[in-house]
């Protein structure tokens, strides 16, 4: 099995910035009161305890997964999954702002940081992973985002 088949190659340095982008994005969501916005705009607020549990768990997973990706070849797919998650989240914040006609909490970091950094990591990682691992990592990242959204609004 070669490095591309195992999920590792020369991982992009930008992938190491993904957890930082997540923290900055989370800060914007907290500072601009995402929980209040979801209740007022969407008619369904995310409970504070659930928001904290989801994001604390995600932060630990993102940090551990990113460190593992740079240490162990088999975890080389992780930055791709995280990049897909963050890019999708950034795009959804932008779409929410357009759909509801104004600022949506998380829109700034989602648009200027998470989305472009996610796309950069996806593009630069594409040549480093086999097609099957790359596709599975992207699908895993999108599925993770969908799962988090479902749990947040359950």
Number of C-alpha atoms within 10 A of each C-alpha: 6 9 15 22 17 16 25 24 20 15 23 18 11 16 24 18 16 24 24 16 19 22 14 17 24 19 15 18 20 15 11 15 14 19 17 18 18 16 13 11 12 11 10 15 16 19 14 12 9 14 17 11 12 15 15 12 10 16 17 12 14 21 15 13 20 23 16 16 22 21 12 11 18 17 17 30 29 26 32 34 28 29 30 28 25 28 26 21 24 26 17 18 22 21 14 18 16 12 10 11 9 11 15 23 26 26 24 17 22 29 19 11 20 31 24 18 23 29 17 16 25 24 14 18 24 16 14 21 24 20 14 12 20 24 16 15 25 22 16 19 23 21 15 17 19 15 11 16 14 10 13 18 13 10
